[in-house]
Amino acid sequence: MPNNTSYSLPKDSKAWQQAVDSIASLLPNDTNLQDFDALQSLPVFALIVVLPNKVSTLDIHEYVQSWVDEQPNWHLVTVAEDADASFVDLVVSDTEPTAENAQRLPFTQSQVFRYLLVPVTDTLMHPAKKTAAAHIIDDQLTTRLRHDLAEAYKSETQANNDEVVDCHILSIGHMLRTHKLACFDMDSTLIEQEVIVELAKTAGIGEKVEAITEAAMRGEIDFDESFAQRVALLAGISTDVLDEICERLTLSMGARTTISALKALGYHTVLVSGGFTYFARYIAEQLGMDEVHANALDIEEGEVTGQVQLPIVNGAKKAAIVQHTAERLGIEMSQVVCIGDGANDLPMMGIADLGIAYHAKPIVQARADAAVNVTGLEGTLYALGYPAFALTK
C-alpha cells in the first residue's frame, strides 16, 4: 500500500535576510541590504553544506570553521534557523512502501548547514571574478571536507568520497530572491532512466543507442546529430511497447517530494525534455507538474518511423522554451531555476538565476551554480537555501 507522508517546509524564511542584516557593519556604508542586485556585486557568499544522514553526526561546524580560520580574508557567519518562519504542509505519496524497501524513501534524509562567507574588507567584485572565486572556494572547501570526513569515518565503509558531502557556494542574492519558475530536465533528472535507451533495449539495440546518448550528454557530439542517429535506430518499434516502457520508468529519489514542495511554495513547474512527449506527459502527470515541452515521437501505422519531427528540443530550444515561458507568465529571469544533468541542459541553466546540476556529468557540474550529488532531487531545495525538512508522520 502507498505510504502517505506529511512534511513541513518553511514557506517564507527570513533567516538569510537576518544573517545579512547581522553583517551590515562589514559591508560598504552605502549598501542597501534590501537591494538584491546591489548585494550581487559584493563578494558575500551563501555556503550550504549537505550531508546525508548515513554519515555519522559530527560537529561539521568545527570542520568548516577550521578551513575558514586558514583563510585570512573571510569571516564565517552561521545562518540560524528561523523560529518565526511560517510553514506549508504537503503530503507525498510514496508508491514503494518504506517498511519493505528502506532505500526507496521519498527523499534522502539529510543534515543541512547554512552559513555566510563575508570578506574582511568591504570591496566590490566583478561578476566574472566573483563566479571564479565561488568555484575556487567550492573546490577547496569540498576537497577539504571530503578529506576530513573520510579521515573521521575511516573505520566505516564509504563507497565513494563524492557521496559524503555537497558544498554549495552561491551569491547571497540567490538566497534572498523569490524564485517563481522551476524547469526540470526529465531523463536522469526527474526519472532514473534515459527513455530513448529503454526504447532501444526493447529493439535490441540498447548498447548502440546508449553509447550515442552518453557521448551527447558529455558534450562530445552535437545533440541534434545524436538525436537523429538514435531515433533512426528506433524505426519499426511497435506502439504496443510504449505503455510497457512507461510502467518501467522510475521516478528519481526525492522527485515527488521536490515537486510537491515547489508547488506548495508557489512555483510554476515545467518539464523541459529532449526526449518524447508521450513519456514526458506521463511523468509530468505522475508528479503534478504544470506543463510539458518535449519532442513528438513520429508514428505511422502503429510503428515508430525513425523520422525526426522538427524543431528538435535541443539545448538552445530548451533555453528558448524557458525564456518564453517566463515571459508568458510575467516572471523575470532572475526568478527562474533550472535543473538538469546533461550538456544539453547547460543553455537553460545558464540563463536562469540558478542552474543546478543533479548527479550530472563533470562538464555540467563544473559550469552549474550548484551540484547535487549526495541526496535525491530534494537537494535542489537545499541549494535554494531551504533547511532540511521537518518530518512529521
N, C-alpha and C positions, 0 to 999 in steps of 0.2 A: 504494500500500500504506500502511496506517496506520503512523504513526511513534510507537513507544513511547518515552517519555522518562522518566527517573528523576530525582526531585527529593528533596532533603533539606531538612527543615524542623525547627527547634528544637521539641522537644516540651514542655520544662519549663524555659524560660529563667528564670534568676534575675536577669537584667540590670536589670529595672525595680526589683526589691526592693533590689539592691545600690546603685542610684542613690539610692533613698530613704534607705537607711541612711547614705549619704555626706553627706546634708544634715541629719542629726539635730540638729546644733548650731544650725541656722537655724529649727527648729520649737519650739513651746511645750515647756517642760520635761517636762510630764506626757504627752506624745504617745506612744501605743503604736504603734510602727511596724508591728506585725502586725495591728492593728485597722483593717480597710479602711473600716469605717463612720466611724470617728473621722477617718481621713485624708480622707474625703469632705467633712468640714466645714472643711478647710483649703484655702486658695486655691493649692494646688500642682497644676500642670497638666502633663500629658504633652503634648509638642509633637512631632508626627510630620510630617516634610516628605518628600514623594514626588515624584520627577522621573522621567519616562520616559527610557530610555537614548538616545532620539533627541535629547535635549537634551545638548549638549556638556558634558563634565566640567569643572566649575569648583569652586573651593573654596566650597561652599554654606555652610560654617560661617562664613565671613567675612561673608556677606550676612546670615545670621541674627544673628550677634553684633553687627553694626553697628546693627541695629534695636534689639536689647536694650540696647546702650550708650546709646541715646537715651531709655530708659525707666528713670528713677531708682529705681523701686520693685521692679525684678525682677533676679534672678540667673538665669544660664543654666548648666545642668549637662548635659554630654554623657552619654548613656546608652551605655556601652561594650558591644561585642559580648561575649556570654558564652562564653568559651573552653571552659567546662566543661559547656555545655548538651548534653543528650542529644538525638539526632536521630531522627526517624522517616523512613523511606524510603517513597515512594509512586511508583507508575508511572501515568502519564497517557497514554492513547492519543489521539493527535491524528489525527482522521479525515481531515484535509486536509493532505497532505504539505507540510512547510515548505520543502523544497527547491524546490518548484514555485510556492509561494504564500506568500511570506515574511510577509505581513501577517496570516496566519492562524495565527501562533504560538499555542500553547495559553495563553500569558499574555504580558502586555506587560513585557518585561524592564525593571526599574526600579532606581533608586537610592533608598534609604530612609535617612533621617537621623532619629535619635531623641534627644530632649532632655527635661529637666525645666525648667519655669519656676517659680521659687521666689520668694515675696515677701521683700523685705528685712526687713520687720517681721513678727514672729510673731503673726498675727492670725487670728481665725475669720471666716467669711463665710457669710451666709445662703445656702442653696442657690439661691434665685432670683437673688440678686445674683451668685453665682458663675457661674451659667449665662449671665447677661448679660455678665459680664466675659469669659467664654470667647468669646462671639460677637464682642465688640468687638476682642479680641486677634486672633481669627481674621481678621476683616475687615481690620484694619490690617496685619497681617503678610503676609497673602496678597496684598493690593494692593501692598505694598512689594516683595515678592519677584517678583511678576509684572512690575512696572515695571523692577526692577533686572536681571532676567534678560532681559527684552525689549531693554533697552539693551545688555546684554552680547552678545546674539545678533543685533543689528540688521543685521549683514551677512548673516545667514542668513534664510531664509524661514520664518516661523511662520504657519500658517494661522489660529491663534486663540490669543491670550494665555491663555485659560482652559485650554488644553491643556498649558501649560508646567509647572505645579506644583499639587499639592494640599497644603494645610496642615490638619492635624487638631489642634485644641486640646481636650483631654479631661481630665476629672478623673483624677488618678492612680489612683483606685480602679478605674477601668475596666481599667487595665493589670495590676493586682495580683490581681483576682478570677479565679477559674477558671470560665469560661463552659462550659455543657454543652449548650445548645439553640440551634440556629440556624434561623430561619424566613425563607424567601425568597418574595417575590412571583415570579410567572412571567413575564408579558408585559413585555417591555422590561427585564427584570432577568435572569432565567435564560436567556431567549431574546431574540433581537433584534426579533422581531415582536410585534404585538398580534393574537392569534389571531382575535378577532372581526372585525378588519379584513380578515384573509386570507379569512375566510368571506364577507365582504361583497364583496370583489373578485370572488370566484367567482360571486356572484349578480349582479354588475354594478351594485352599489350602494355601491361602496367609498368614494366621496367623502362620501356622506351619513353613513355609519357612522363614518368616520374623524373627521369634524367633531364628532360627538357624543362620541366617545372622547376627543379632545383637550380638549374643554370639561370633561368629567368629571375627567380627570387634573389639570387646572388648578384644580379645585375650584369651577368656575363653576356647575355644576348638580348636583343630588342624584344620587348614584351609582345608587340603586335606580331612579329615573326614567329615567336614561340607559341603564341596563342593559335595562329593559323596552322602551324605544324601539328599541334596537339589535337585540334578539332578535326583536321583531315584524317587523323588516325582513328577517330571515333565513328567514321562512316559505317552505316549498317547496323548500329546498335538499336535494338527494339525499344519502343517506349514502355513496354511492359516492365522493364527493369528499373525505370526511374523511381517509382514508388518504393521499390525494394531498397534502392540506394538511400532514399530519404530516411527510411527506417534504420539504416545502418549508421547514419550520421550521429555523432555525439557532441553535445554542447561542451565547450571548454569549461574547465573548473572556474566557478565564480561568474559565469556569463549571466545566469538568471539573476543572481544577487546584484550584479553591477547594473544591468538594465533596469531592474525594479527600483534600485536606489536612485539612479539618474532620473527616472520618470517621476518618482516621488519628490525629487528636488527641483522639478520643473523643467528639465532638459527636453528638447526635441531630439529624438534618437533616429539615426539614419544608418541603414546598411548599404555600403558602397562596395560592390564586389566586381572583380574582373572575371568572376565565374558566371553562372547562368541563373536567370530569373526564376526558373522552375524551382530550384533548390533554395535560392535566396529568399523567395517569398515564404517558403515553408519554414525556414529558420526564423525569419522576422516574425512570423505569426506565433511560433513557439515562444518567443521572447517578448512579444507585445511591443515591438518597435513601430515607429510611426511611418516610415516609408522605406522603399527599396529601390536601388538602382543597380542593374547588372546587365549581362548580355543575354539576348534571346537565343535559345537553342533551336537551330533550324531543323524542322522535322517535316518529312513528306511520306505519306502512305505508311505511317506508323514506325518509321525508322529515322535515325539521325542521318542527315545528308552529308555531314562533314564540311559543309559550306559555312563560311563566316558571314554573319549579318553585321553590316556597318551601321553606325560607328562602333568600334571596339572600345569597351570600357578599359582603357589603359591608364597609366599613371596620370597623364595630362588630363584625360577625361574625368578621372576621379577628382582631381583638383577643381576642374570646372564645375562639376556637379556640386561639390561642397560650397563653392563660392556662389553659385546660382541659388542654391537652397537657402543660404544665409541671406542673400539679397531679397528673395521672395518672402522670407519670414521677418524681414526688417531687423536682422541680427548682425551686429558688427563682427568682423573677422577676429577682433580681439576677444570675442566671447565664444570662440569655436575651439573645440578639442577634437583631434583626430587620432585614431588608434589603429595600428597595423603591424605587420611582421615582415613584409617583403619590400623589395626595391621599388615596385610599382605603387607602394603606399607613400613613398617619400614626398612626391609633389603635393599631395593634400596635407601631409603632416607639416610640410614647410610653410604653407600659407596660413596654417592655424596658429592661434596664440600658443597652444601647447600641443606638441606632437609626441605621442607616447608609443614606444616600441614594446610589443608584447612577445616575449620568448622569440625574439627576432633574429634574423641573420646579422652577422657582425657589421656589415655596411650600414644597416638600418639603425642598430644600436648606437653606432658611432655618430650618426647625424641627428638622432632624435633628441628632444629636450629631456626625456626621461626614459629609462628602460626597465621594464618589469620582468624579473627572472625568477624570483623566489616564491611568488604567490600565484594564485589564479588571476583571472581577469579583474577581480576586485582590487588588485594592486593599482589599477587606474584611479580608483577613488583616493588611495593614499597619495599618489602622485599629484592629485588635485588639491591636496592639503587636508583632507579629512582624516580624523584619528581612526584608530581601529574600531571596528563595530562593537557596540554594546549589545550583547546577545541575551535575549530572553526566550525561554521556551515554556 
